[in-house]
Amino acid sequence: LGQTIRTYRVKAGMSQLALARKLDVTPPYLSAVEHGRREPSLPLVREACRILKTPPELFFWEAVEPTAGMTADDRKILAQAKVLLQHYHKAL
C-alpha cells in the first residue's frame, strides 16, 4: 500500500510533508510507509484516500501486485482490471 500512497500523492501534486501533516503522522513515518518499511493502519489508509480523493477500492486494487505463481493470463487480467477500475472512477 505504501507505493500506492506515494503514487497518488505525487499525482495529486502533494509533498510528503504536506500529506504527513494532513494525516497527523511524521514525515519519516510516511516515508517508511511509502518505501515499504512500515505498514499503514487501515484508518490511515482510509484518511489518505479521503485526502487524495481516491476511492478506497481503486486504492486497494492499485496495491495488488502479481505474484510469482500467477500465469501470464492472470497477470494480464490483473492489469486490465486496474485499467478498467481507473476508467470507471474517472467517469463518475
Number of C-alpha atoms within 10 A of each C-alpha: 20 19 14 17 25 20 14 18 20 13 10 13 9 14 13 18 15 12 20 18 13 12 17 11 13 14 17 12 15 25 17 15 19 20 15 13 12 14 16 18 10 9 10 14 19 16 15 21 20 12 14 19 12 16 13 15 12 17 23 15 18 22 15 13 10 14 9 6 8 11 11 10 9 13 15 13 12 18 16 12 14 19 14 12 16 16 11 11 12 8 7 5
